[in-house]
Every structure is written in C-alpha cells, then in structure tokens.
C-alpha cells in the first residue's frame, strides 16, 4: 500500500534533491494567505493542500490568477469551506502565478517488473492523447537525461517557441537526475509526479508536486 | 551455477557428441538431431543411443549411455521422453559429459507436474556440474565446430553473429536470413524453457567467445527485469547487441502469455531500458537480422554524415528522404569534393548529395568517384545505389533468342565484371578508410546471382534489399557509435 504526501511535504522532499520548485507559502487561514500573497506579489495561485488530497484540479481546489487581496481572501475562504472530513488536516498553499506556454511532466513511476523509473513527458491538457514520453530505469546518468529529452517527439516545442527562448536542456536534465537521486535516496518512495513543470523563460519549474511513499 | 568456459566449450566445441533417443524413423526428432549432426560436417566423434540398439544412418547405436567410452564425449543431445532424463543425466556425468541440450517436451510448458520435473532436472544438472540447456528447445548450432545439433533446419553459413532466443523458431528464422544473405552465424541456441541457461547467460558467453562479434536475441518475457538489464547492459557495452521483444503490444502480450507464460509489461519502460543499456531494439525479425549482419560486417561511422552515390536520380531522392527521417544527416557536399567530382563526371551530374552520376560513367568512373567520396573527411558513410542494373539487362539478353550473337555475350560479360568490380572496390575502400559503405538494390531479392549481389556477398557484406533498409541499418551503426562515444566507451 502507498500513501501520498501533501503538496507542501512533497515539495519539501524534492527540494532536498535540488528540484526547481515554485516558491510558495503555507497559510492556515485567509489572513495568512493574503499576507503571503502580498509578500510574493500578484498574481498568485491559491490551492488547498493536505496529505489526503491527491487530485486538486479535478476537485476544483486550485484557484489561478488571483490579482488582489480581495480575490485571495475569497478564494481562501471557499477552499477551506470545500474541505471534507476525509481530507484530514488541510492548509492553504499560496504561490506566484507562473506563466509559460509550454508544460512538461516529470516524475518517478515504479514498474512492477523493472522497479523505479524516471519519466519525462509533454504536459498540458493534450498530454494524455499525445503520449509523448521517455522513460529510463533509476538510476540515470546525466547523458541518459539528455537522451530522454532528445527522445521526445515534440522537439519543436523544446526550441524557441512563441517568443520564449529554447528550453534549457541542462536545467531539464538537472530535474531528471534529481528525480533519480530522490528515487534512490528516499526509502519507500513509490512515485513522484511533477505536473506541470512550467517552462518559464526556458527554465522548467515545478508548480505542483505529489510524492507517494510506501505506507 | 555460473557456467564456466569449460561448460561453454562442451556445448559449442565438444570433442564428441552423443544423441540420446536416436530414432530409426525419419519423422522423429531423435532421427533428425542425429541426421543434422552427421550431415553438416561435425568432425568430432558421434555416438547415439536407441532402445533397440538399431543401426541408424550408418551409426551403430548403444542401448544405453553405459556403453559409450568415457572421457571422449562432451555434449549430450537429449531426445528421450522427460521421464527418463534424470537417469540419463546421471549416466552422462559418469562419462565426463559437461553439457546437455534437452529437446524433450513435457516440462514447465505442460503444467504443474512438468514444472516440478523441470526443477528436479535443473537441480540435478547443477549437482552433477553439467550445463543444462533447454528443455523443450530446438538445439544448438556452432559453425566453428560444424555442429548442427538441432531438430530443425537450417545449418547457417559461418560468421560472427551469436544468436540466443527464447523461441526456437526464431533461431531458425534468423539463420534462414543468414542462408539467404550470406552473412553468417557463429553460435545459435534456442533456450527453450531456460531451466538453467537463459538468454542473458548465452549473451554473456558470447561476450567471452572469440568466434562472436555481435549478439542477436529474441525474448518475450523477463523474470527479474532490473537484474536482467544490468547483465544485458554489460553485454551491450562490450559487444553490439540487437534484440527483438515479442509482446510489445496488448495483443502480442496476450499471445506471449500463452506461448512462454510471460508477464505483460509497459513496452515504453522496456524500450527506454534498452536505450539506456545500449541495446539496439529492432521491431521485426528481418530488421534484427539486418542490423546484426551490418554490425558484424561494417565499421562504425565516426559521425552521422552520409553521402549517397547513385547511378540514377530517383533512388537517390528516396534515399535522401529516408536519411532525413533518421538520426543520420545527408552530408553537405564540400566544394573541394564537388570540384574533384566535376573532373570525373559530365556536366549534367547532380553536383550535390545525392551524387547522381546521371549515366555519365565510363569504365573507371564508379571506382574513382567512390574513392574520392569515401576518402573525404566530410563524409562518414556511403550508401551506394544502382549497382547490378547492367548485369540484370545482361541476364535478360542471355535468356533471349539473340544470345550470344550480336555482341551480346561480350557486353554481358563486361557488365558482370564491372558490377562485381564496383561492389568489391566499395568493400575494399570501406575497409581501407574504416567507414561503412552499404550497397542497396532490390536485386538482392529479385536475383541473388546478379553480379552486384553475389559480389557483395562474396566480399562478406550484406546487400540491402532497399535503400530504406540500408538507411535503417546505417542508423543503427551510428546510434551504436554515439552511445559508446557519449559514455566514453570508444
């Protein structure tokens, strides 16, 4: 059996392996959320976060592009009200709203026969249909990471795109090697899902992360 | 048990062989196994056992292994019913036999009882220090010893490819391609139920085998995926390894489950693990053979830049398409090479890559152009098209009503000599400059005896049946080179 960590705890684990994560703050109530937003600068994202919450988007627990204190306060109140008893302890996560037209997915998945694997794929709403994915067994070398990037069919998306610079392949390779290190270093780690990795000025940044561990 | 060099020698280069369960009936495996050993030129002593002690194919058989001399036979080929095989192994051990290939069925493939019998057989072989291959396999082939100890055809021409397969019929398929194309095989083993020796064991043996340069494998399922890839990755670092996996799709996986009992897995994981391990994964049996034959006979290119030399336009265009779709590059023709070619060719030649000679060749043009192109530092590999067409015309004339008059015999001979010379020079230049040069023509299928096709085969190379397949093979060479280079393994 496996259990998921909250987004905040997931990110804390991944930060130890150097993964590029969006700078976010945990807030317990609407006042704290507004304070965090003021510090981070608008626009922001506010999410409900808890150990038992794995599918935030599907449940409408992510509020994007909040432009001022009033919007943050309303969102924070609604999100806290949407928590159910099954969710256990919850908190608010406030993060700057990153923008980039390209999204990737990176993570760790445990295969029944081959054990932990590093996965890189094209992200965004069409990801599942496009199924552009590269997979390697943990541990990977840096050259394997580069070959995973090279293997994606959507190479045009990795170059200069819509006025944005090309994806920094070294930084993306850092993400993949960091994931491999996490899979080796964290006892009982079952899966990691960094979805999406938004490409901001060519640099991939994980704005959401979910870590699953054996319970 | 980790097989030793002695075990492998007993399997591949035995001093003597005994077929247990030889039959007088030519429809039985026990007959066919003995027949194939005797018919394919094996030079060691051949013994056989038969329940009645009948003479078979001129051999006086014994009723049991007891009667064969000790210390002269290394390999036991088992065609007896499963129930008798444990006793057989014990007797074999007393004769100094170190390897047994078991063709008998009735083991793990047949249910719980068979599974238990197989486990007992494997434990016994280990206790007796006998290398056990099979059971339920088709046999072993070893061309350096002219050994064809298998219950199926063919016996392939000698060569540098070592074959290991979970499916016996694909050993035959690979070897049939070898018979047709002429690039041959060193060792070939059908692992059968792999009670003791699996595909990974065989591949490791090929790495240490001086007769083998390239490994070619077919698998359907792998029990311990991670450990398997660690072993196979070590093989692929030491030796090119081409692999086909059956059950890549949902439909194929259902078929594999009933064939070898293999578990389903995510094919993308397998595919990624192959890339990571440096294993060249082929999607078809045919392309797997072609990649292995290419790796066994061509040098690795130092870079991806390919020149296409063609005697006519259309072939070159299609080949340029295939190159552009691959990891290879169509080389930009350097000015100095273009100027040098201008000296040799009429003004209508393509003046670009593909180098289309546009029918402008005289007696020595093709060898001279090849020399210039292959020697040039900006070219890493060459694909040569349009060979054999003159000989093909000669063939039509030979069969027509006007031959040999009207000067037809003379011209046909001339073209045959020329076509053979072109492909021979291509192979020589390839060796001299350590660059791959691939000859592609559909005549490889249409007329095996065509001078260009036969000449390529006689030069020890594969004549590719299409430019697309030559491009796929050349791409595999480049992928191999790049893998090694990027990891500091060259």
Interface residues (C-beta under 8 A of the other chain):
Chain A: X111 X112 X113 X114 X115 X117 X133 X134 X135 X136 X137 X140 X141 X143 X144 X147 X148 X151
Chain B: X222 X224 X225 X226 X229 X263 X265 X266 X268 X269 X270 X271 X272 X273 X275 X276 X486 X487
